[in-house]
Amino acid sequence: QYYLTVLWRRLWIIILVTSIVFGITVVGQRRITPLYTSTATIRLALSLSLTQNSQIYNYNTQLMNTFVALSTSRTVLTELADRLQVKPLPTIEVTVVPNTELVRITTTDPDPKIAQLTSNALAELLIEKNSQLFAGSGVLPSAILLEQVENARVDLEKARGQYATLAAITPTATGQPSYIEEQLSTNNALVQEKQRTYEILLREYEQAQLREALTQDIVILAEEAPLPKEPSQPRTSLNYMIALLTGLFGGVLLAFIFENTDSRLYAARDICAMVPHIPVIAALPRASRKQLQLPKNRTTSEYLEAVRMLAAHIQLAGQKSK
């Protein structure tokens, strides 16, 4: 009851503080330039044909982090600015969605159309440059392996020819010299070694071709950036709610501070508490001017009775003092 009484008595302070805080927030909101945010989502298909394990998972994580870093590199952003003919570029943020293959491209700008175009343009640019981002712009590994495979094939054909020539001029009858048998055995071992080398290089070449084929379409557009209709900053409704709560809290706090520093007494019980040894001789109720005027059909009222009681006590006290 005491707290409610204090709040009601100091209601003007609460209303004043809340109005000031809310008014300052409204003025500040109108001075802030609204910003619009648009987000495009791309997918890095890193595990289309690969069996997942801890090593591959860690490698894919590193690959995605590298991709994010390269996406906002100076080279990419310069090419993006030239493509859009926008300088300076809006604020761009590229982040990985945790535990997924998704990457979000978020653009913030005062113009909602520019925010949308920038996000979509960067997504398209990354899709076009995905092979360079993942494999680089140098000579492909498959090209190097192809040259090695061709050299190994030539060496294998040469070794087979030498073995066939030696076998053709060597008599098949028993009792042939031992050095001829050693030459045939040596050439046969050489052919087998060339064969194994050729098969290993051919297998590596095929695997390199598969990896390069997978990296051709590793970046996929999952969702285009929409045209934002409402500004993302400032958050008007949230800021107004915070201002209202802050104003109410500050007003209530200030109301109790004023109450504690105010030495005036507002209720009869406060007076009784201050001077408990002095008896109360009368209590005048609160009344307006209209209530003080008696109707023609009435001869008394609550206020008039209290005044008469006060007069009687004063008169009695005066007689006792004589």
C-alpha positions in Angstrom: 0.0 0.0 0.0 2.9 2.4 0.9 4.6 1.8 -2.5 1.4 2.3 -4.4 0.7 5.5 -2.6 4.2 6.8 -3.3 3.9 5.9 -7.0 0.5 7.6 -7.2 1.8 10.7 -5.5 4.9 10.9 -7.7 3.1 9.9 -10.9 3.9 13.1 -12.6 7.7 12.3 -12.2 7.2 8.9 -13.8 5.2 10.4 -16.7 7.7 13.2 -17.2 10.8 11.0 -17.2 9.1 8.4 -19.5 8.0 11.1 -21.9 11.5 12.7 -22.0 13.2 9.3 -22.7 10.6 8.3 -25.2 10.8 11.7 -27.0 14.6 11.6 -27.2 14.3 8.1 -28.7 11.8 9.2 -31.3 14.0 12.1 -32.4 17.0 9.9 -32.5 15.2 7.3 -34.6 14.2 9.9 -37.2 17.8 11.1 -37.5 19.3 7.7 -38.1 19.5 6.6 -41.7 17.6 3.3 -42.2 19.7 0.3 -43.4 18.4 -2.6 -45.4 19.9 -6.1 -45.3 19.6 -8.8 -48.0 21.1 -12.3 -47.8 21.9 -14.8 -50.5 22.8 -18.4 -49.6 25.2 -20.6 -51.5 26.1 -24.3 -50.9 29.6 -25.7 -51.0 29.0 -29.3 -52.2 32.2 -30.8 -50.7 31.0 -34.3 -50.1 29.0 -35.3 -53.2 31.1 -38.4 -53.9 33.4 -38.8 -50.9 33.0 -41.0 -47.9 33.0 -38.9 -44.8 35.4 -39.4 -41.9 37.1 -37.1 -39.3 40.0 -36.2 -41.6 37.7 -35.3 -44.5 35.4 -33.4 -42.2 38.3 -31.3 -40.8 39.6 -30.7 -44.3 36.2 -29.6 -45.5 35.9 -27.2 -42.5 39.3 -25.7 -43.4 38.2 -25.5 -47.1 35.0 -23.6 -46.2 36.9 -21.1 -43.9 39.4 -20.5 -46.7 36.5 -20.0 -49.2 35.0 -17.4 -46.8 38.3 -15.5 -46.5 38.8 -15.5 -50.3 35.2 -14.3 -50.8 35.9 -11.0 -49.2 39.5 -10.6 -50.5 40.5 -7.4 -52.3 40.7 -9.1 -55.7 37.1 -10.4 -55.5 35.7 -7.2 -54.1 37.4 -5.1 -56.7 36.0 -7.3 -59.5 32.6 -7.1 -57.8 32.8 -3.3 -57.7 33.7 -3.1 -61.4 30.8 -5.4 -62.2 28.2 -3.4 -60.3 29.7 0.0 -61.0 29.2 0.9 -57.3 31.9 2.6 -55.2 32.2 2.3 -52.4 30.7 -1.2 -51.9 28.1 -1.8 -49.3 28.9 -3.6 -46.1 29.4 -7.3 -47.0 29.6 -10.2 -44.5 30.2 -13.8 -45.5 29.6 -16.4 -42.9 29.4 -20.2 -42.6 26.2 -21.7 -41.2 27.4 -24.0 -38.4 27.3 -27.8 -39.1 26.1 -27.3 -42.7 27.6 -26.8 -46.2 25.8 -23.4 -46.5 27.4 -20.0 -46.7 25.5 -16.8 -46.3 26.3 -13.6 -48.1 24.8 -10.7 -46.2 24.8 -7.1 -47.6 23.7 -4.0 -45.7 23.1 -0.7 -47.4 20.7 2.3 -47.2 19.4 1.4 -50.6 17.5 -1.9 -50.5 18.0 -2.5 -54.3 21.8 -2.2 -54.0 21.8 -4.6 -51.0 19.9 -7.2 -53.0 22.0 -6.7 -56.2 25.3 -6.9 -54.3 24.5 -10.2 -52.5 23.3 -11.8 -55.7 26.2 -10.5 -57.8 28.8 -11.7 -55.3 27.1 -15.2 -55.2 27.2 -15.3 -59.0 30.9 -14.2 -59.1 31.9 -16.9 -56.6 30.1 -19.5 -58.6 31.9 -18.4 -61.7 35.3 -18.4 -60.0 34.8 -21.6 -57.9 37.4 -23.6 -59.9 40.0 -20.8 -59.4 39.2 -20.5 -55.7 39.6 -24.2 -55.0 42.2 -25.3 -57.6 44.0 -22.1 -58.4 44.7 -20.5 -61.8 47.9 -22.4 -62.6 48.5 -25.7 -64.5 46.0 -28.4 -63.5 47.3 -31.5 -61.8 45.6 -33.7 -64.4 47.7 -32.0 -67.2 50.9 -32.7 -65.4 49.9 -36.3 -64.7 48.8 -36.8 -68.3 52.3 -35.9 -69.5 53.8 -38.3 -67.0 51.3 -41.1 -68.1 52.3 -40.5 -71.7 56.0 -40.7 -70.9 55.4 -43.9 -68.9 53.5 -45.4 -71.8 56.3 -44.7 -74.2 58.8 -46.2 -71.8 56.6 -49.3 -71.4 56.3 -49.7 -75.2 60.0 -49.3 -75.6 60.7 -51.9 -72.9 58.2 -54.4 -74.4 59.9 -53.9 -77.9 63.3 -54.6 -76.5 62.1 -57.7 -74.8 60.3 -58.9 -77.9 63.4 -58.3 -80.0 65.6 -60.2 -77.6 63.1 -63.1 -77.4 63.0 -63.3 -81.2 66.7 -63.7 -81.7 67.2 -66.1 -78.8 67.1 -69.8 -79.7 64.4 -71.7 -77.9 66.4 -75.0 -77.7 67.7 -76.1 -74.4 71.3 -75.6 -73.4 71.4 -71.9 -74.5 74.0 -69.7 -72.8 73.3 -68.5 -69.3 73.9 -64.8 -70.1 71.0 -64.9 -72.6 68.7 -66.2 -69.9 69.9 -63.4 -67.6 69.1 -60.8 -70.3 65.6 -62.2 -70.8 65.0 -62.2 -67.1 66.3 -58.7 -66.7 64.2 -57.3 -69.6 61.1 -59.1 -68.3 61.6 -57.5 -64.8 62.0 -54.1 -66.5 58.8 -54.5 -68.4 56.9 -55.5 -65.2 58.3 -52.4 -63.4 57.3 -50.1 -66.3 53.9 -51.7 -66.4 53.3 -51.0 -62.6 54.6 -47.4 -63.0 52.2 -46.8 -65.9 49.2 -48.3 -64.0 49.9 -46.2 -60.9 50.2 -43.0 -62.9 47.1 -43.8 -64.9 45.1 -44.3 -61.7 46.4 -41.0 -60.2 45.4 -39.3 -63.5 41.9 -40.6 -63.4 41.5 -39.6 -59.7 42.8 -36.1 -60.5 40.2 -35.8 -63.4 37.5 -36.8 -60.9 38.6 -34.3 -58.3 38.7 -31.5 -61.0 35.3 -32.5 -62.3 33.8 -32.3 -58.8 35.3 -28.8 -58.2 33.7 -27.5 -61.4 30.3 -27.3 -59.8 31.3 -27.3 -56.1 29.6 -23.9 -55.5 25.9 -23.9 -56.0 23.3 -21.2 -55.5 20.9 -22.3 -52.8 18.8 -19.1 -52.4 18.8 -15.8 -54.1 18.8 -12.6 -52.0 15.3 -11.1 -51.8 14.5 -7.4 -52.0 14.1 -6.2 -48.4 10.9 -4.3 -47.7 11.6 -3.3 -44.1 14.8 -1.8 -42.7 16.9 -4.0 -40.5 18.4 -1.1 -38.7 17.3 0.7 -36.6 14.9 -1.7 -35.0 12.2 0.8 -34.3 9.7 -1.3 -32.4 12.4 -2.8 -30.2 14.0 0.6 -29.5 10.7 2.1 -28.6 10.0 -0.7 -26.2 13.4 -0.4 -24.6 12.9 3.4 -24.3 9.5 2.9 -22.7 10.8 0.4 -20.1 13.9 2.5 -19.4 11.7 5.6 -18.9 9.4 3.8 -16.5 12.3 2.3 -14.6 14.0 5.7 -14.3 10.8 7.4 -13.4 10.0 5.0 -10.6 13.6 5.2 -9.3 13.5 9.0 -9.3 10.0 9.0 -7.6 11.4 7.0 -4.6 14.4 9.2 -4.5 12.2 12.3 -4.3 10.0 10.6 -1.7 13.0 9.8 0.6 14.3 13.4 0.3 10.9 15.1 0.8 10.3 16.1 4.5 6.6 17.0 4.0 3.9 14.9 5.6 1.0 13.9 3.4 -1.1 11.6 5.7 -2.5 11.7 9.2 -0.7 8.5 10.1 2.6 10.2 9.2 1.8 13.0 11.6 0.9 10.5 14.3 4.1 8.6 13.7 6.1 11.8 14.1 4.5 12.9 17.4 3.0 9.7 19.0 2.6 11.4 22.5 0.2 14.1 21.2 -3.4 12.9 20.9 -5.4 13.6 17.7 -8.2 15.9 18.5 -9.8 15.9 15.0 -9.2 14.8 11.4 -10.4 17.0 8.6 -11.3 15.0 5.5 -10.2 16.2 2.0 -13.0 18.2 0.3 -13.4 20.3 -2.7 -15.1 23.7 -2.9 -18.3 22.1 -4.1 -18.3 19.7 -1.2 -17.9 22.6 1.2 -21.1 24.2 0.1 -24.1 22.5 1.8 -27.2 21.8 -0.2 -30.4 23.6 0.9 -32.0 20.4 2.1 -29.0 19.4 4.4 -27.8 21.1 7.6 -24.6 19.2 8.1 -21.8 17.2 6.3 -18.8 15.1 7.1 -16.5 18.0 6.7 -18.7 20.3 8.9 -18.9 17.7 11.6 -15.1 17.4 11.7 -14.8 21.1 12.0 -17.3 21.2 14.8 -15.4 18.4 16.5 -12.2 20.4 16.2 -13.8 23.5 17.6 -15.3 21.6 20.5 -11.8 20.1 21.4 -10.2 23.5 21.2 -12.9 25.0 23.4 -12.6 22.2 25.9 -8.8 22.5 25.9 -9.1 26.2 26.6 -11.5 25.7 29.5 -9.1 23.2 31.1 -6.2 25.6 30.8 -8.1 28.2 32.8 
